[in-house]
């Protein structure tokens, strides 16, 4: 997060010798939610190590649409429908941001319900919940490559096809298969 994005944060804690990190995080979020979310998504991207890559099939480099927000909404709806049809619940969220080199698509979605035995106040009980999972797709503007980090092959295929369709207008822009051939 750039210091200019969070002007005033330092002043809030000027009287404290050692402010609690949680307090600083809450204040930063309150001052500029977008800047904090952008920083967190970049941090998440940097921690990922394994990506599946798909090279654009077009000779010219694909261009991102001018209105990425509209494309993002239709992409989010398609992804939400797909996960709901697989009993992972509604509420998938796609956060998209870009810089000069790449566009980042951070996807948060539910997974199938889990049942966990717990001990609560000395009693055995069960907790039923739907865990969240985070996936990421990165479109490299310089080489026209889509890199995807997702748990399953079917999820990677979903992102490959839906980003091609909803962002670039071609479901098969990033064809499946080997990236390089001889």
Helices and strands as residue ranges (DSSP letters): G 3-6, H 9-12, H 21-31, H 33-47, E 52-55, H 68-85, E 93-98, E 102-120, E 123-140, E 145-149, H 153-168
